[in-house]
Amino acid sequence: MRAHHRIEVIDLLRGLSCLGVLFYHVRIDLWIGWWRITRYPQEYSSFAKAMAWLSIPTPFLGYAILLFFLISGFCIHYPNTLSDTKPCWKIYFKRRFWRIYPTYLIAILFTSVISYFCHMKWGDIDWNFERIFRVATVSQNYPPGNGQFLTNPSLWTIPLEVEFYALYPLAFFCILKFGFFTLLILSVGFSVFGIYLTSLGLQWVSYTSLFLWPSWLLGAWIASLHRESKLSKLKIFPVCFMLILFLIIALASRLQNWEGWTQYACWTGFYFALFLVFLRFEKSISRLRENLLIKSLAWLGQISFSLYLIHFPLFKLFGFIHLSYFQEKPANFIISVAYLIPVCFLAWIFYRLIENPIHQWSKRLIK
């Protein structure tokens, strides 16, 4: 977004989304697990068993990535919602490339160093040069031999973002010619086709825009509604009711293990409603900008790209270090959560030394 169009709650939403992903992923390498504690309660202290209850929401937080997609659609489309906007697509693609790829490539190098170290030190089996090459060429989501570099599987979203960026000029044209409703219906049709292909065994399709484009376009639609000042006119009760209703349905879809595409649809509805609620109460939230919790979430939002890129390999590294010293993963979930502190600090260093300098340099280059 252009600087003079910056919307403070966007960083807050980014921070919430990133925090959800962190809580979801920290359990993999840095927690013994709920089922281990409940099946062998005699092996753990009362305090560890009590703290395990704090982990109850974490299995649901993986879908927070959908909020990232909504925010991405919002931020890409918002500068172009002015009535006299005529995008220069050459500059648009240059900006997208320099904003994403150099930082992403350095994050892959960072991940590779950690992966190789874990491989040599502890015999980690995730080291795989072919996977590193596929991730570096942003082709890991596609056949032949599609699959993630398991030291950092979070990077599956980057090729998807590239697809969204590539599709945006077409989306912008369709919005101008046919309107948002027609485009959303068309994208849902593509998504249904993607679900059909997945049912035929083409699982890689579920990692592409063919399946997930509607969530990104909903973010772009919210940008248009915000520009037209329609969100501030939303009635408080209906929008809050929609948020609660979608949350109940989304939780039920996860607990009852509905079809994967159904769960994605339900959680997209929840995060769409959450987005609307935050923008509806934008002024009230902005007044709390000095609140420590709000400031912390906004700070996480500012470094969210760096944090998202490198958190998983750091969790893996800290997991091996913890295991080598204590012979098992942390049994106390508070200790697991405490590992977020060094991870966020290192992500801030990465942001200051890598992401932000590249971003500032690229802005001067494109100008």
Helices and strands as residue ranges (DSSP letters): G 3-5, H 8-30, H 34-39, G 41-43, H 46-52, G 53-55, G 58-64, H 65-77, G 78-80, H 89-122, H 129-136, G 153-156, H 157-178, H 180-199, G 203-207, H 209-227, G 231-233, H 236-255, H 260-280, H 282-286, H 292-302, H 304-326, H 333-338, H 340-350, I 351-355, H 356-366
